[in-house]
């Protein structure tokens, strides 16, 4: 572990790590198993259009989540857009700004007004009380986001949706293999949407899925994801090409075989970070409820500069100088990105908790590519940075002052 501030790269120019440590470094599982599956795909000459690997993955996801219908799709963004269309959302839809921009884009793409709602500062998730205050005659739905894989208050949001006859969609991009009150995420709301992008702990290189227990909605999603085909040469309605291909499904099946190893690595890393950083002034590791199923996919720091005497951005710059590519998820919030900043310039005024959290959050490298010794060193760098952060930050190269953007 580094022992003094003089060892840091901002003084020596030599990073602590000879390679870059990323948030979301992909794992590919057993390469031999994956290649055998790919050989089978090539031998069959069946590369897409509901092939055997996609069908097997669909069944395994449904079984894992205990949900009736799981439809693998080409990306999480595509899954969101099809879900929005399948639910016939229009007018205004309420969602958090503290999310990846694809959540808002899926609405805007369909001509829907995204109404950004503030979060609960403790859970980082949509505040159901604030949601109800924003409902108007034009509101048709609510999109909750299970941020960091920690579940929304699904029961209160469901009551709000039912009271106002609104559709309820959950963006579960972070929450694959997570549970809420003993029930697996994927079973809540009208539809739930997962991302299987390569940066997720479970991925299909590119991919996503929609899950539901509503057979009619499931059929609508299936038709919309295949150009609306209802038969060999019959089209029953509007659709796009949202299908997952066989190679992506093969990657997903291979990681399904290895899911518990991936979760165990994330759990080990989270617990080690939490133990090593406990008690450090102004630095808190966002907790997971370990009585639930968790994937521990993100190690999330909250930096309180009043206590740490260093800003989140200064700490990010110091870590980047050491080849630790920590990320400022989801800075600066969707409401400060385009086209939303221009279209809804007053949104920030109703999002005080979102604004505050966007300035505090920093995600650290984790996953199977990061081991105990590396975590010990990263924690040591953070401790030094908090102790002597302002002096270190003043010596950072200009290009690192906005690290993690």
PyMOL commands that set and color helices and strands:
alter all, ss='L'
color gray80, all
select helices_A, chain A and resi 5-7+9-12+31-44+52-65+76-86+102-108+128-134+147-149+154-163+215-224+246-256+259-277+305-308+312-321+334-336+340-343+347-350+352-360+372-394+398-400
alter helices_A, ss='H'
color red, helices_A
select strands_A, chain A and resi 21-22+69-73+92-96+113-117+139-145+167-171+179-180+183-184+191-195+208-212+283-285+299-303+324-325+361-364
alter strands_A, ss='S'
color yellow, strands_A
deselect
rebuild
show_as cartoon
